[in-house]
Amino acid sequence: MFTGIPTRMLNRKLVSRFMVFAFVLILFWAGPPVSSMSAGEKSSQEAPKNEGLVKAPDATWTFAVSGDSRNCGDVVMPEIAAGAQAHDAAFYWHLGDFRLGSDVDQDMTNEEGYRGHHISVSRYLSSHWNDFIQNQLLPFGQTPVFLAIGNHESHFKTQQDYLVEFANWLNTPIIQKQRLEDNSFDYGLRAYYHWKIGGVDFFTMDNAGDEQFDTGQVRWFESALKRDEADPNVHTIVLGMHEPLPHGVSPHSMDESAQGIESGSQVYKDLLQAEQESHKHVYVIAAHLHAYIVDAYNTEYWKTHGGVLPGWIIGTAGASRVSLSRLLPGASEAMTNVYGYLVGTVNPPGSDPGSVSLKFYQVKESDVPRAVVDKFTPELTHWCFEENRSGGSPVPGIR
């Protein structure tokens, strides 16, 4: 079969073919590179590298946080970005549910390029995360953004899809550095992670599915928390995730699954220990309920099961606003039919080291930048503020 072909040439051809095969196999296993995905050019979806997130332990500084930007997030989020920048926020933290996922978001139906055209399911699912990146993340410019996964990220998508699409935001230098400090052999990309700035440890956890928190995530969290409790340089623990922990004022939380109740209660008790025994400041921030809530864990259950942790719910970045009729007693403040975000101030003047104050800033229709109004039409913008709520009217000409 190989008569007349020199052995050296044959070996060279075989090696060449093997290298091509290996390269294709690597691409297949790794999935498409971020630059080849629907988001377009890599330069257009590069996350800020956040090398500048270094703060002295006694410095006063700010961060911004909110979640649930489906439905009308393309209209609301640019103003949240402007607000974060106006407050000189060190970063913005998005607590999940970027897009609706199960149907076309109302803002996309009225966006330039889509307006007046039917958006098929396949077209929507291949472009809705890119829509989020272009219209909601890029307005933050050089302000770093940290992401938490929400339950709507799982509609017709896998967690692997999520990790690949948002790798630029989930593996930034500060996240990677902390992961390798925790475990020098840990090179795996996950939806949960933590990072430290100026004596504050920020935890992003994954409770997007009924199986969470799973055993591995709880073990990871408890290990990192133990190190924080023993570290005199860490004054503060801030936990952020999509769904609120169980037994709080909102039944729309980890209370909706047995695993959520068990694992969420364990994480809550771990945080109580860090606060009560190790004297750390502890704050818990979530979304999922499309409203603004203060004192989210001020319930009879936690009053009689260890204590009440400071908690906020901030699902106000564009999602359809909900009725609060099922809310349990205990919240000191509860607002729906509003959009907005929290600004956290670390070490406010006159406070104990590591204290964090959180203040709500509302986004009103008049705040929306003119360019955004023109891009999505004045009619859609007005609908988002007046009718994107329980019992609201459908978008004219769309639903």
ABEGO torsion letter per residue (X at the ends): XABGBBAAAAAAAAAAAAAAAAAAAAAAAAEBBAAABAAEBAAAABBBAGAABBBBAABBBBBBBBBGABGAAAAAAAAAAAAAAAAGBABBBBAEGABAGABBBAAAAABBGABGBBBBAAAAAAAAAAAAAAAAAAAAEABBBBBBBBAAAABGBBAAAAAAAAAAAAABAAAAAAAAAABAABABBBABBBBBBGGBBBBBBBAABAAOBBAAAAAAAAAAAAAAAABAABABBBBBBABBBBGBABABBAAABAAAAAAAAAAAAAAAAAAAAAGBBBBBBBBGBBBBBBGAABBAAAAAAGEBBBBBBBBAAGBBBBBAAABBBGBABBBBGBBEBBBBBBGBBGBBBGBBBBBBBBBBAAABBAAAAAAAEAAAAAAAAAABBBGBBBBBGAX
